[in-house]
Amino acid sequence: MSFGSRFKDSFFLTSLMLIASSISACNSGQELKSQVSIDGAAVGFPVSLAVAEEYGKVKPEAKVSVASSGTGGGFSKFCNGDIDIAGASRTIRDEEIKKCKSKNIEFVELPVALDGIAVITNRQNNFAKCLTIKELGKIWGAKSDSKILTWNQVNPKFPNQKLKLYAPASDTGTFDYMTQAVTGKAKNGRTDYTPSHNQNLLVQGVSGEASALGYVGISYYIQNQDKLNLVAVESPTGKCEKPVPIDNVVKNLYTPLSRPLFIYVSKKSLDSKPAVKEFVDFYLENSWKWVDSVGYVALPDEAYVKVKQKLATGETGTKFKKAKPGEPITNFI
């Protein structure tokens, strides 16, 4: 069975079992030093889970816990010193950097994969085949709250059908990235939509309502493509592009809705817990093998080289805060 199938079928159970296993082992200082804890984005969670499972085969004694409370939730725990690694589907914010600094927590920012935000509709939708960034901005922007309620308000060529919206919750990295990409400002999103931290529930919502629209990480579309339509997005060059085939993400053709996924590693954990350093080394050396199988996109080869160098030197801080949606990640490593 593939990692993608196992993730879909046992998302919460596996996470809870890993956490419970980790907690039960917290009996001594030595055991604490041998543990590695990851929490953060639902998007990217399958990559970390796959890496942790494979690492456990190589290091049976390893105690790696992998959980998913969203990018914001992960950073909150990370900057409080509660976990070693935060998984993120966006860059760290100024207020999070400030919180980390107040707790004397430095971090190493490591891109680990690429993702394309998939715009999805119900299978019965036969008209929304390609949307422009302007149309997406009209749908999702804060100014559209309680105003843009039907499809024909988005485009007069579309039918007069109720626009039912599903999207990640407003404290997720996916919400932040999407709103920045389509409105020019992160978090500049409407509130009258059905939110969830569990993107499988968003898939269920869109697949169950004929006039629904939503967006999810690419892996959630791939796992459910028999239930959904994938909407193309007009690129800056005027071409309608989709994140599938995933080569469109690798070649940066699906822009501006292609993005890097990160892990943020505590410098203190790297320096004081050999298990963390060993696990992160394994992550960067091997994660590319399983990225595709769980529905994401491997980094370009030159990016992996730079990321490994960054870990080796222990360079702290963020370089990605100035990156705009769709810009090649190799410009910022």
Disulfide bonds with the S-S distance in Angstrom:
Cys79-Cys100 2.06
Cys130-Cys240 2.07
